[in-house]
Amino acid sequence: MAEGAEAETQQKDEPKRHTYPLIRSSDMNDELKTECMELCVTACEKFSSNNENAARMIKETMDKKFGATWQVVVGEGMGYD
């Protein structure tokens, strides 16, 4: 019984993390949006401990496929308004 309470306490102390892509708004077509989401998930899984490398991979891939106009931000504590 003490083990269950200890595990529950540890879960409450850990920060909440999303395990899926979240898009609030976008003006991309559905095909491009799907490809971007898949690329972002792949990069974040591959470089789970290094946000800079994940952002670099996403930007380089998007620049090659769709032109050099992409800006990528990967990190913790980002806000959206």
C-alpha positions in Angstrom: 0.0 0.0 0.0 2.9 2.4 0.8 4.4 1.7 -2.7 1.2 2.9 -4.4 1.1 6.1 -2.4 4.8 6.7 -3.1 4.3 6.2 -6.9 1.3 8.6 -6.8 3.4 11.2 -5.0 6.2 10.9 -7.6 3.7 11.3 -10.5 2.3 14.5 -9.0 5.8 16.0 -8.6 6.7 15.4 -12.2 5.9 18.1 -14.8 3.1 17.4 -17.2 4.3 16.5 -20.7 2.4 16.2 -23.9 3.0 12.9 -25.7 1.3 14.0 -28.9 1.6 17.0 -31.2 -0.8 19.9 -30.4 -1.7 22.4 -33.1 -3.7 25.4 -31.9 -4.0 27.1 -35.3 -2.4 26.7 -38.7 -2.8 28.1 -42.2 -1.1 25.1 -43.8 -2.9 22.6 -45.9 -3.7 19.2 -44.3 -0.9 17.3 -46.2 1.8 19.8 -45.2 0.5 19.9 -41.6 0.6 16.1 -41.3 4.1 15.9 -42.7 5.3 18.6 -40.3 3.8 16.8 -37.3 5.4 13.5 -38.3 8.8 15.2 -38.7 8.5 17.0 -35.4 7.6 13.8 -33.5 10.5 12.0 -35.2 13.0 14.7 -34.3 11.8 15.0 -30.7 12.0 11.3 -30.2 15.4 11.0 -31.8 16.9 13.9 -29.8 14.8 13.7 -26.7 17.6 15.0 -24.5 18.8 17.8 -26.8 16.2 20.3 -28.0 18.7 22.3 -30.1 19.5 19.2 -32.3 15.8 18.5 -32.7 15.1 22.0 -33.8 18.1 21.9 -36.2 16.9 18.6 -37.8 13.4 20.0 -38.2 14.6 23.3 -39.8 17.1 21.6 -42.2 14.5 19.1 -43.4 11.7 21.7 -43.8 14.1 24.1 -45.7 15.2 21.3 -48.1 11.6 20.2 -48.8 9.7 23.5 -48.8 12.1 26.4 -49.1 14.2 28.4 -46.7 11.5 30.3 -44.7 11.1 28.1 -41.7 11.7 29.1 -38.1 11.7 26.3 -35.5 11.5 26.7 -31.7 11.8 23.6 -29.5 11.9 23.8 -25.8 10.1 23.8 -22.4 7.8 26.4 -21.0 6.7 27.9 -24.4 3.5 29.8 -24.4 0.9 30.5 -27.0 -1.6 33.4 -27.1 
